[in-house]
Amino acid sequence: QPVDDALLLDTANRIAEIRASMEGREGVASFLEKRKPTWLN
């Protein structure tokens, strides 16, 4: 699939939604704190 502005925008929105979720925040926090994540599900 060719990469166009609509695809880039959709991808950015999906990543933002995932990162804002509880598991997304735990993943980012565990990475920054250099520890294993404590997954909720």
C-alpha distance matrix in Angstrom:
0.0 3.8 6.5 9.1 12.4 11.8 9.2 11.8 14.6 13.5 13.1 16.4 18.1 17.3 18.6 21.6 22.5 22.4 24.5 26.9 27.7 30.8 29.0 26.7 29.9 31.6 28.9 29.0 32.8 33.3 31.1 33.1 36.4 35.5 36.3 34.8 33.2 35.2 32.6 33.8 32.2
3.8 0.0 3.8 6.3 10.0 10.4 8.5 10.4 13.5 13.4 13.2 16.0 18.0 18.0 19.0 21.7 23.1 23.4 25.0 27.4 28.6 31.9 30.3 27.7 30.5 32.5 29.8 29.4 33.2 34.0 31.6 33.2 36.7 36.0 37.1 36.0 34.5 36.7 34.3 35.5 34.3
6.5 3.8 0.0 3.8 7.0 8.2 6.1 7.0 10.3 10.9 10.5 12.7 15.1 15.5 16.2 18.7 20.4 20.9 22.2 24.5 26.1 29.4 28.1 25.1 27.7 29.9 27.3 26.6 30.4 31.4 29.0 30.3 33.8 33.4 34.7 33.8 32.3 34.6 32.4 33.6 32.8
9.1 6.3 3.8 0.0 3.8 5.5 5.4 6.3 8.7 10.1 10.8 12.4 14.4 15.6 16.7 18.5 20.3 21.5 22.7 24.5 26.4 29.9 29.0 26.0 28.3 30.9 28.6 27.7 31.3 32.7 30.5 31.5 35.1 35.1 36.4 35.7 33.9 36.0 33.9 34.8 34.1
12.4 10.0 7.0 3.8 0.0 3.8 5.5 5.1 6.1 8.6 9.9 10.5 12.2 14.2 15.4 16.4 18.4 20.1 21.0 22.5 24.7 28.2 27.8 24.7 26.7 29.6 27.6 26.4 29.9 31.7 29.6 30.3 33.9 34.3 35.7 35.2 33.2 35.2 33.1 33.8 33.5
11.8 10.4 8.2 5.5 3.8 0.0 3.8 5.5 5.1 6.1 8.6 9.9 10.6 12.3 14.3 15.4 16.6 18.5 20.0 21.2 23.0 26.7 26.3 23.5 25.8 28.7 26.9 26.1 29.6 31.4 29.7 30.6 34.1 34.5 35.6 34.7 32.4 34.1 31.7 32.1 31.5
9.2 8.5 6.1 5.4 5.5 3.8 0.0 3.8 5.4 5.1 6.1 8.5 9.9 10.6 12.3 14.2 15.4 16.6 18.2 20.0 21.5 25.0 24.2 21.4 24.0 26.6 24.5 23.9 27.6 29.0 27.2 28.5 31.9 32.0 32.9 31.9 29.8 31.6 29.2 29.9 29.1
11.8 10.4 7.0 6.3 5.1 5.5 3.8 0.0 3.8 5.5 5.2 6.1 8.6 10.0 10.6 12.2 14.3 15.5 16.4 18.3 20.3 23.8 23.0 19.9 22.1 24.8 22.7 21.6 25.2 26.8 24.8 25.7 29.3 29.5 30.8 30.2 28.2 30.2 28.2 29.1 28.8
14.6 13.5 10.3 8.7 6.1 5.1 5.4 3.8 0.0 3.8 5.4 5.1 6.2 8.6 10.0 10.5 12.4 14.4 15.3 16.5 18.7 22.3 22.2 19.1 21.1 24.1 22.5 21.4 24.8 26.8 25.2 25.9 29.4 30.1 31.2 30.6 28.2 29.9 27.8 28.3 28.1
13.5 13.4 10.9 10.1 8.6 6.1 5.1 5.5 3.8 0.0 3.8 5.5 5.2 6.2 8.7 9.9 10.7 12.5 14.3 15.5 17.0 20.7 20.3 17.6 20.1 22.9 21.4 20.9 24.3 26.1 24.8 25.9 29.2 29.7 30.4 29.3 26.8 28.2 25.8 26.0 25.5
13.1 13.2 10.5 10.8 9.9 8.6 6.1 5.2 5.4 3.8 0.0 3.8 5.4 5.2 6.2 8.6 10.0 10.7 12.2 14.3 15.7 19.2 18.3 15.4 18.0 20.5 18.5 18.0 21.6 23.1 21.5 22.9 26.2 26.4 27.2 26.2 23.9 25.7 23.4 24.1 23.7
16.4 16.0 12.7 12.4 10.5 9.9 8.5 6.1 5.1 5.5 3.8 0.0 3.8 5.5 5.2 6.1 8.7 10.0 10.5 12.2 14.5 17.9 17.5 14.3 16.2 19.2 17.5 16.3 19.7 21.7 20.1 20.9 24.3 25.0 26.0 25.5 23.2 25.0 23.1 23.8 24.0
18.1 18.0 15.1 14.4 12.2 10.6 9.9 8.6 6.2 5.2 5.4 3.8 0.0 3.8 5.5 5.1 6.2 8.7 9.9 10.6 12.6 16.3 16.5 13.7 15.6 18.8 17.7 16.9 20.1 22.3 21.3 22.1 25.3 26.3 26.9 26.1 23.4 24.6 22.4 22.6 22.7
17.3 18.0 15.5 15.6 14.2 12.3 10.6 10.0 8.6 6.2 5.2 5.5 3.8 0.0 3.8 5.4 5.2 6.3 8.6 10.0 11.0 14.6 14.1 11.6 14.3 17.0 15.7 15.6 18.9 20.6 19.8 21.2 24.1 24.8 25.0 23.8 21.0 22.2 19.7 19.9 19.5
18.6 19.0 16.2 16.7 15.4 14.3 12.3 10.6 10.0 8.7 6.2 5.2 5.5 3.8 0.0 3.8 5.5 5.2 6.1 8.5 10.1 13.3 12.5 9.3 11.8 14.4 12.7 12.2 15.7 17.4 16.3 17.6 20.7 21.3 21.8 20.9 18.3 20.0 17.9 18.7 18.9
21.6 21.7 18.7 18.5 16.4 15.4 14.2 12.2 10.5 9.9 8.6 6.1 5.1 5.4 3.8 0.0 3.8 5.5 5.1 6.1 8.8 12.1 12.4 9.2 10.7 14.0 13.2 12.1 15.1 17.5 16.8 17.4 20.4 21.7 22.2 21.7 18.9 20.3 18.5 18.8 19.6
22.5 23.1 20.4 20.3 18.4 16.6 15.4 14.3 12.4 10.7 10.0 8.7 6.2 5.2 5.5 3.8 0.0 3.8 5.5 5.2 6.5 10.2 10.8 8.5 10.5 13.6 13.3 13.2 15.9 18.0 18.0 19.1 21.6 22.9 22.8 21.8 18.6 19.3 17.0 16.7 17.1
22.4 23.4 20.9 21.5 20.1 18.5 16.6 15.5 14.4 12.5 10.7 10.0 8.7 6.3 5.2 5.5 3.8 0.0 3.8 5.4 5.3 8.5 7.9 5.5 8.5 10.9 10.2 10.7 13.6 15.2 15.2 16.8 19.2 20.1 19.7 18.4 15.3 16.1 13.8 13.9 14.2
24.5 25.0 22.2 22.7 21.0 20.0 18.2 16.4 15.3 14.3 12.2 10.5 9.9 8.6 6.1 5.1 5.5 3.8 0.0 3.8 5.5 7.9 7.7 4.2 5.8 8.9 8.2 7.7 10.5 12.7 12.6 13.6 16.1 17.4 17.5 16.8 13.9 15.2 13.6 14.3 15.5
26.9 27.4 24.5 24.5 22.5 21.2 20.0 18.3 16.5 15.5 14.3 12.2 10.6 10.0 8.5 6.1 5.2 5.4 3.8 0.0 3.8 6.6 8.2 5.9 6.1 9.7 10.4 9.9 11.7 14.4 15.0 15.5 17.6 19.5 19.3 18.8 15.5 16.1 14.6 14.3 15.8
27.7 28.6 26.1 26.4 24.7 23.0 21.5 20.3 18.7 17.0 15.7 14.5 12.6 11.0 10.1 8.8 6.5 5.3 5.5 3.8 0.0 3.8 5.5 5.0 6.2 8.6 9.8 10.6 12.1 14.1 15.4 16.5 18.1 19.7 18.8 17.6 14.0 13.8 11.8 11.0 12.2
30.8 31.9 29.4 29.9 28.2 26.7 25.0 23.8 22.3 20.7 19.2 17.9 16.3 14.6 13.3 12.1 10.2 8.5 7.9 6.6 3.8 0.0 3.8 5.4 5.2 6.2 8.6 10.1 10.5 12.1 14.2 15.4 16.2 17.9 16.5 15.3 11.6 10.8 9.1 8.1 10.3
29.0 30.3 28.1 29.0 27.8 26.3 24.2 23.0 22.2 20.3 18.3 17.5 16.5 14.1 12.5 12.4 10.8 7.9 7.7 8.2 5.5 3.8 0.0 3.8 5.4 5.0 6.1 8.6 9.7 10.3 12.2 14.2 15.0 16.0 14.4 12.6 8.9 8.6 6.4 6.6 8.3
26.7 27.7 25.1 26.0 24.7 23.5 21.4 19.9 19.1 17.6 15.4 14.3 13.7 11.6 9.3 9.2 8.5 5.5 4.2 5.9 5.0 5.4 3.8 0.0 3.8 5.4 5.1 6.3 8.6 9.9 10.7 12.4 14.2 15.2 14.6 13.4 10.1 11.1 9.5 10.3 11.8
29.9 30.5 27.7 28.3 26.7 25.8 24.0 22.1 21.1 20.1 18.0 16.2 15.6 14.3 11.8 10.7 10.5 8.5 5.8 6.1 6.2 5.2 5.4 3.8 0.0 3.8 5.4 5.2 6.0 8.5 9.9 10.6 12.0 13.9 13.4 13.1 10.0 10.8 10.3 11.1 13.5
31.6 32.5 29.9 30.9 29.6 28.7 26.6 24.8 24.1 22.9 20.5 19.2 18.8 17.0 14.4 14.0 13.6 10.9 8.9 9.7 8.6 6.2 5.0 5.4 3.8 0.0 3.8 5.5 5.1 5.9 8.4 9.8 10.2 11.7 10.4 9.7 6.3 7.1 7.3 8.8 11.6
28.9 29.8 27.3 28.6 27.6 26.9 24.5 22.7 22.5 21.4 18.5 17.5 17.7 15.7 12.7 13.2 13.3 10.2 8.2 10.4 9.8 8.6 6.1 5.1 5.4 3.8 0.0 3.8 5.5 5.3 6.2 8.7 9.9 10.4 9.6 8.6 5.9 8.2 8.0 10.5 12.5
29.0 29.4 26.6 27.7 26.4 26.1 23.9 21.6 21.4 20.9 18.0 16.3 16.9 15.6 12.2 12.1 13.2 10.7 7.7 9.9 10.6 10.1 8.6 6.3 5.2 5.5 3.8 0.0 3.8 5.6 5.1 6.2 8.6 9.8 10.3 10.6 8.7 11.3 11.6 13.8 16.0
32.8 33.2 30.4 31.3 29.9 29.6 27.6 25.2 24.8 24.3 21.6 19.7 20.1 18.9 15.7 15.1 15.9 13.6 10.5 11.7 12.1 10.5 9.7 8.6 6.0 5.1 5.5 3.8 0.0 3.8 5.4 5.2 6.0 8.4 8.6 9.7 8.0 10.1 11.5 13.6 16.5
33.3 34.0 31.4 32.7 31.7 31.4 29.0 26.8 26.8 26.1 23.1 21.7 22.3 20.6 17.4 17.5 18.0 15.2 12.7 14.4 14.1 12.1 10.3 9.9 8.5 5.9 5.3 5.6 3.8 0.0 3.8 5.5 5.0 5.8 5.1 5.9 5.1 8.0 10.1 12.9 15.5
31.1 31.6 29.0 30.5 29.6 29.7 27.2 24.8 25.2 24.8 21.5 20.1 21.3 19.8 16.3 16.8 18.0 15.2 12.6 15.0 15.4 14.2 12.2 10.7 9.9 8.4 6.2 5.1 5.4 3.8 0.0 3.8 5.5 5.0 6.3 7.6 7.7 11.2 12.6 15.7 17.8
33.1 33.2 30.3 31.5 30.3 30.6 28.5 25.7 25.9 25.9 22.9 20.9 22.1 21.2 17.6 17.4 19.1 16.8 13.6 15.5 16.5 15.4 14.2 12.4 10.6 9.8 8.7 6.2 5.2 5.5 3.8 0.0 3.8 5.4 7.9 10.3 10.5 13.5 15.3 18.0 20.6
36.4 36.7 33.8 35.1 33.9 34.1 31.9 29.3 29.4 29.2 26.2 24.3 25.3 24.1 20.7 20.4 21.6 19.2 16.1 17.6 18.1 16.2 15.0 14.2 12.0 10.2 9.9 8.6 6.0 5.0 5.5 3.8 0.0 3.8 5.6 8.8 9.6 12.2 14.8 17.5 20.4
35.5 36.0 33.4 35.1 34.3 34.5 32.0 29.5 30.1 29.7 26.4 25.0 26.3 24.8 21.3 21.7 22.9 20.1 17.4 19.5 19.7 17.9 16.0 15.2 13.9 11.7 10.4 9.8 8.4 5.8 5.0 5.4 3.8 0.0 3.8 7.1 9.1 12.3 14.8 18.1 20.5
36.3 37.1 34.7 36.4 35.7 35.6 32.9 30.8 31.2 30.4 27.2 26.0 26.9 25.0 21.8 22.2 22.8 19.7 17.5 19.3 18.8 16.5 14.4 14.6 13.4 10.4 9.6 10.3 8.6 5.1 6.3 7.9 5.6 3.8 0.0 3.8 6.3 9.1 12.0 15.2 17.7
34.8 36.0 33.8 35.7 35.2 34.7 31.9 30.2 30.6 29.3 26.2 25.5 26.1 23.8 20.9 21.7 21.8 18.4 16.8 18.8 17.6 15.3 12.6 13.4 13.1 9.7 8.6 10.6 9.7 5.9 7.6 10.3 8.8 7.1 3.8 0.0 3.8 6.6 9.1 12.6 14.6
33.2 34.5 32.3 33.9 33.2 32.4 29.8 28.2 28.2 26.8 23.9 23.2 23.4 21.0 18.3 18.9 18.6 15.3 13.9 15.5 14.0 11.6 8.9 10.1 10.0 6.3 5.9 8.7 8.0 5.1 7.7 10.5 9.6 9.1 6.3 3.8 0.0 3.8 5.8 9.2 11.4
35.2 36.7 34.6 36.0 35.2 34.1 31.6 30.2 29.9 28.2 25.7 25.0 24.6 22.2 20.0 20.3 19.3 16.1 15.2 16.1 13.8 10.8 8.6 11.1 10.8 7.1 8.2 11.3 10.1 8.0 11.2 13.5 12.2 12.3 9.1 6.6 3.8 0.0 3.8 6.4 9.1
32.6 34.3 32.4 33.9 33.1 31.7 29.2 28.2 27.8 25.8 23.4 23.1 22.4 19.7 17.9 18.5 17.0 13.8 13.6 14.6 11.8 9.1 6.4 9.5 10.3 7.3 8.0 11.6 11.5 10.1 12.6 15.3 14.8 14.8 12.0 9.1 5.8 3.8 0.0 3.8 5.7
33.8 35.5 33.6 34.8 33.8 32.1 29.9 29.1 28.3 26.0 24.1 23.8 22.6 19.9 18.7 18.8 16.7 13.9 14.3 14.3 11.0 8.1 6.6 10.3 11.1 8.8 10.5 13.8 13.6 12.9 15.7 18.0 17.5 18.1 15.2 12.6 9.2 6.4 3.8 0.0 3.8
32.2 34.3 32.8 34.1 33.5 31.5 29.1 28.8 28.1 25.5 23.7 24.0 22.7 19.5 18.9 19.6 17.1 14.2 15.5 15.8 12.2 10.3 8.3 11.8 13.5 11.6 12.5 16.0 16.5 15.5 17.8 20.6 20.4 20.5 17.7 14.6 11.4 9.1 5.7 3.8 0.0
